[in-house]
């Protein structure tokens, strides 16, 4: 692996009750986070290909960790998202290089298909800062019940010369969703929209 990983953290959030109502089955979100060394910390580098290659490695690794944590098959994954936070010795473009050109394809393999764009966010931050991971339906952007997000926070990351990379996968949409749009069962996943 090209990424120099300091730590990986994985957890599952389950919502059992919302507004006094039981959610059955509970909605579940899994998040997998890798804290990696930033090979370009503290200096400008024109060619960010090494970070793009690291993104490809992490997309598959973190996506598979999420699916495993949920205890589902890849086909049962319903939504996904990605995010990265660079420490102060990095630049925002380092987060973009990890997330955009190559992370998506191996993540789609981990969740079987994934016709829709993978929602993403990137930011510069410091240790203990919250990183929001946006979520959207993996096959159809018009499934509004799956517009959501999850927070990631590690007390010791990212350090100045690190990047915190997060992938989230769910097995359901928001609890009590009722703002219209396509349902998960209506999604065709042909064009990434419907």
CORVEN-V210838 format. One line per field, one symbol per residue. ss: DSSP state (@ for helix, = for strand, . for the rest). A space follows every 10 residues. Layout:
ss: ???
This chain:
ss: ....====== ========.. ========== =======... ........@@ @@@@@@@@@@ @@@@@@@@@@ ...@@@..== ======.... .@@@@@@@@. ..@@@@@@@@ ........== ====...... =======..= ...@@@.=== ==.=..=... .========= .......... ...@@@.... .=..
